[in-house]
Amino acid sequence: MRRSTLSGERLVRMLVCCGLMLCAGQTQTQPAAPAAPSADGAYVIDPRSKLAWPRCVEGMQWNGKTCTGQARRMTHGEALALAGARFRAEGVAWRCPA
């Protein structure tokens, strides 16, 4: 009985590809659904993680076509305080980048 062997380089390539596919979670052939805007367009929602991001930076508003207004500058502490205040007022948990 003859045994098939892979060259070392080919085996390494195959294992790396399998590892990358596992890391990327590619267990299906269908691509993940793309992020989509909310009904009013003010947010972009990732259907897989259910996370939403405002389309405009703080201080600006979405008018249906673009962001208008003046961007608000704040410290990290002010941003954390704003996220906490919004959570208490709206019940939506906002996160700030570190």
N, C-alpha and C positions, 0 to 999 in steps of 0.2 A: 504494500500500500504506500503510495507516494504522498508525502505531506507538503502542502503549499506553504511557502514562507514569504513574508513581506520583507523587503529591504528595510534597514533601520530608518532611513530617511522617509520612506513612504509610510511606514508605520507611525512615525512621529507626526507627519502631516495629517494622517487620518485621525489620530487621537486629538490633535489640536482642533481640527474641524468639528469633531464630535463634541469636544468641550465647549467650543464657541457656540454651537447650536444649543447646547444645554443651558449655557449661561444666558443666552439671548431668549430662552424660553420658546424656542421654535419647535413646538410639538405639533403644530398644525401647519397646513400649507396656506391657510388664509392669512392675509395681513391683518394687523390690528386696525380697528376702526379709528379714523382720524379724529382729532379734536374738532368740536363744532361750536359755533356761537350759540349763546342762550337765545330765547325767543325775542328779547329786546335788543340783542346784539352787544350788550354792555359787558358780557363775560364770555370767556372761552372755556368750554367744559371738556375734560378728558373723560370719555365714556367708560374707560376701563377702571381708572382710579377714582372716579367721581369727584375729582378736584376741579375747582374753577379758579380762573385768574381774571382779574379785571383787565379789560382791553386797553384802558387808559391808565396812566400813572395817577397817583393821588393828587387831587386838586383839579383834574380835568374830567370832562364828561364826554360820553359817546353821543353824537348827534345823529347817528344812522349812517354816516359816511366817514367821519373822522373824529379824532379827539379834539375838543376845543377847551379853552380856558388856560389857566396858568398852572404849571406844575408846582406842587408844594414841596418845599425843602424842609426836612426835619432830621433830627438826630435819630440814632437807633432807639434810644430810650423813648423819644416822642412817638416813634412808629409802633413800639410795643404797647405804649399806653393807648394809642388810637385803636389798635387791634383789640385790646381788652375792652375798651369802651364800646366798640361795635359789637363785640360778642354779647355784652350785657344788654345792649339796646336791641339787636337784631336776632340774637341767638345763633349767629353764624360764626364758627371758629375760624379766625384769620390767622395766618402764620406769616412771620417776617423772616427774611433771609438773615443769616447770622453775620 
